[in-house]
Amino acid sequence: MAVPPPAAPLRRRKLLALGAMAAASAMLAPRVLRARPSTSVPSTTPRPPSPLPSTTPPPPSPLPRMPRAERREWEAFKRRFITADGRVVDTGNNNESHSEGQGWGLLFAVSFDDVDCFDRILAWTGRNLCVRGDALHAWRYQPGAANPVSDLNNATDGDLFIAGALARAARRWGRPDHAATARAIGVDLLRLTVRQVAGRTLLLPGAEGFEHPDRVVINPSYYAFVMLDEVARLVPSPLWEAVRADGLALIQEGRFGPWMLPPDWLSVSRADGSLAPAASWPARFSYDAIRVPLHLAWAQVTPPLVHHAFVRYWQCHGMSCPAWIDLYSSETAPYPASAGMDAIRSLAGWTRQAVSAARFPSVNTASDYYSASLVMLSRIAWYEIRADGDTIYS
């Protein structure tokens, strides 16, 4: 798989600091967003919505154990990206670590019944990222810095995966202490990251930095529905069902351009709830938004119109699908999608009949941590879907 040129960032970064909105444009300067034409797509999708799947979290399924043949993928991931003390290393971002990666590492460990690695990742996470004064986690650790955790803001997707993995570990290994920790995270997520805006229940990407006088910015890829369901079962609240239902509606309505794809970052108007790609980031289906079809397929809640849009885009580009596309200009990345993106396409792009024959890329073909993580997430989702015997889309 070709590697992007050095001038182009290997992947997106969360930009969760308080000043992130203003800084984002400067940091992304190597890829200047083209001026939007006068015939730009309206801020809300005019297409009539298709019926949304059920928003009620399903009861917990028995956790399938990953096949022995998949163990080599987990061992390769551990060897490449997890240190002896449990730090998951983001090799595409200066070897930093993030709550996202720690949460994914915990999920991978419980999926492969690896208690030792789970305990090491959890211990490192608690020592280094659980420093906010609540149950949430600081989003970034910068090794070698005078203060490795200089920004105490959280990343909501990271906290969801940490809590969801803890909930699964509690069930699999009979650990009520893990359930208690997950429950505390869920309580603080409801308290600090759920907001009512123009009749919608929104999940903020972080506790700070995304609420503005005229709009709120969200990240559609942070709606990890399977993990939301794990947390909702431990912390029952009607707010979770509202977050889930409105998250699905936002994904369905918040699609733009000729391909009708979701952007990495989405702006929600406080005045009327209308949607538009967030102005501080390029209007792209890119490194963040690629996780939207993953989360929808994994939870078996993909609306048909959304599924068809993804399939149409992927089939049109064939094996040379670009790493990103501008939703307004249709400009594409000068380099191809990563192995991890290809894995998501294999998972989410086909019907039940085709997915059983899917062949996912290997962790060893992934160029960096993020791509390898998407490979692992797609493989785990595929086996869980097969264990449930469900279809890939509704």
Buried (B, 14 or more C-beta within 10 A) or exposed (E): BEEBEEEBBBBBBBBBBBEBBEEBBEEBEEBEBEEBEEEBBEBBBEEEEBEBBEBEBBEEEEBBEBEEEBEEBBEBBBEBBBBEEBBBBBBBBEBBBBBBBBBBBBBBBBBBBBEEBBBBBBEBBBEBBBEBEBBBBBBBBBEEEEEBBEBBBBBBBBBBBBBBBBBBBBBBEEBEEBBEBBBBBBBBBBEBBBBEBBEBBBBBBBBBBBBEEEBBBBBBBBBBBBBBBBBBBBBEBEBBBBBBBBBBBBBBBBBBBEBBBBBBBBBBBBEEBBBBBBBBBBBBBBBBBBBBBBBBBBBBBBBEBBBBBBBBBBEEBEEEBBBBBBBBBEBBBEBBBBBBBBBBBBBBBBEEEEBEEBEBBBBBBBBBBBBBBBBBBBBBBBBBBEEEEBBBBB
